[in-house]
Amino acid sequence: NLTISQDTLIEDVHFSLKYMTPYEIGQKALLVNISDILASGANPYGATISISGKLNENFISDFYSGIDEIAQKYKLKILGGDLTGGEKIAISISILGDVKNRRISSRKNAKIGYIIATKGIFGRSHLGLIELQRGTAGEFSKYHKKPELYPEASKIIAENCANDYALMDSSDGLYDALNKISKESNVGASIDFNLIPKAIDDFSTTLFGGEDFSLVGAFEEKDFKNLQNLGAGLVK
C-alpha cells in the first residue's frame, strides 16, 4: 500500500537564485516530487527533505515557507529531513504515496489499441525558462517556477480504470515520456502533432521542452471513455 519516489534538485542545474527566490524553490522542489506520485496513480501523504549548501537562516525560513504552502494544499506531512553544508545548494526529497483503493500505473502496461491521452499543455515551462534566462518575466515564466499539477485527473484515473494503464509525467518532455512507455511496453506510438495541447506551434518546444509535469498515459478505449465521462479532462 505504498509508493516511494525521490528527486534531487541542484543549484545552477535545476534552478538558479538569479531568477528564483528561496520561497519559489521550496514550492517547486515539493511540486516536482508530488508529480511523480500523482503519475503513479497514488495519493501523496508524506515527505522527508534534505538540504545542503551555503545556507543561511533567511534562505531556510523562506524555503520552508514555500514547502509549507504546497504541503498544506496537498494535505501532505513533512516527516523529517536533514541540513548540511556544501558548495552549492542541493535539495533531495523522498516522498511517499498511498495506493489504497487505487489501480497503480506502470510504464509496462501500454498495449496495442490503447489510446494515448494527455493532461496539460506542453512547452510552457521551456518557454518560461527562456524568458527567465533572458531577464524578461513573461506569460510563461510562472509555469517554470510553479508547475501546474493535475491531482484530480490522477485520482479519477487510478480509482476508475478497470484495466491496467500506463502513466507518466512529462518532467523530461513529451517525447521522453512516450519513448519510455513505448520501450517498457514493447509497443509503438502513433502521434498526430496537431492534436497535442501546446503553448506554441513549434515541434521542438512541444516534444522536447521539459518540466511541464503534464500527465502522459495510455488507456484501454472503454476506460478512456469512462474517464472522460467522469471529468478527467484528458486529451486524446
RACORWO-V748040 format. One record per residue. D_CENTER is the distance of its C-alpha to the mean C-alpha in whole Angstrom. Layout:
d_center->D_CENTER
d_center->D_CENTER
This chain:
d_center->21
d_center->19
d_center->15
d_center->15
d_center->12
d_center->12
d_center->11
d_center->13
d_center->14
d_center->17
d_center->19
d_center->20
d_center->17
d_center->14
d_center->16
d_center->19
d_center->21
d_center->23
d_center->21
d_center->19
d_center->20
d_center->20
d_center->19
d_center->16
d_center->15
d_center->15
d_center->13
d_center->10
d_center->11
d_center->10
d_center->7
d_center->5
d_center->7
d_center->7
d_center->3
d_center->6
d_center->8
d_center->8
d_center->7
d_center->11
d_center->12
d_center->13
d_center->14
d_center->12
d_center->16
d_center->16
d_center->16
d_center->18
d_center->17
d_center->20
d_center->20
d_center->23
d_center->25
d_center->27
d_center->26
d_center->29
d_center->29
d_center->28
d_center->24
d_center->24
d_center->25
d_center->23
d_center->20
d_center->20
d_center->21
d_center->17
d_center->16
d_center->18
d_center->17
d_center->14
d_center->15
d_center->18
d_center->16
d_center->14
d_center->17
d_center->16
d_center->19
d_center->19
d_center->21
d_center->22
d_center->22
d_center->24
d_center->25
d_center->27
d_center->28
d_center->27
d_center->28
d_center->24
d_center->21
d_center->19
d_center->16
d_center->16
d_center->14
d_center->14
d_center->13
d_center->15
d_center->14
d_center->17
d_center->18
d_center->21
d_center->22
d_center->19
d_center->19
d_center->16
d_center->15
d_center->16
d_center->15
d_center->19
d_center->20
d_center->20
d_center->23
d_center->26
d_center->26
d_center->23
d_center->21
d_center->18
d_center->16
d_center->13
d_center->11
d_center->10
d_center->12
d_center->12
d_center->14
d_center->13
d_center->11
d_center->14
d_center->17
d_center->16
d_center->16
d_center->19
d_center->21
d_center->20
d_center->22
d_center->25
d_center->25
d_center->25
d_center->22
d_center->22
d_center->20
d_center->17
d_center->16
d_center->15
d_center->12
d_center->12
d_center->13
d_center->11
d_center->7
d_center->8
d_center->6
d_center->9
d_center->10
d_center->14
d_center->13
d_center->11
d_center->15
d_center->17
d_center->16
d_center->16
d_center->19
d_center->21
d_center->21
d_center->24
d_center->23
d_center->21
d_center->18
d_center->15
d_center->11
d_center->8
d_center->5
d_center->6
d_center->6
d_center->9
d_center->10
d_center->12
d_center->15
d_center->13
d_center->11
d_center->15
d_center->17
d_center->15
d_center->16
d_center->19
d_center->20
d_center->19
d_center->21
d_center->24
d_center->24
d_center->23
d_center->21
d_center->23
d_center->21
d_center->23
d_center->22
d_center->23
d_center->21
d_center->18
d_center->16
d_center->16
d_center->17
d_center->20
d_center->22
d_center->22
d_center->21
d_center->20
d_center->17
d_center->16
d_center->16
d_center->15
d_center->13
d_center->10
d_center->7
d_center->7
d_center->3
d_center->6
d_center->7
d_center->10
d_center->13
d_center->17
d_center->19
d_center->23
d_center->24
d_center->26
d_center->23
d_center->21
d_center->24
d_center->24
d_center->20
d_center->21
d_center->24
d_center->22
d_center->20
d_center->17
d_center->17
d_center->16
d_center->17
d_center->19
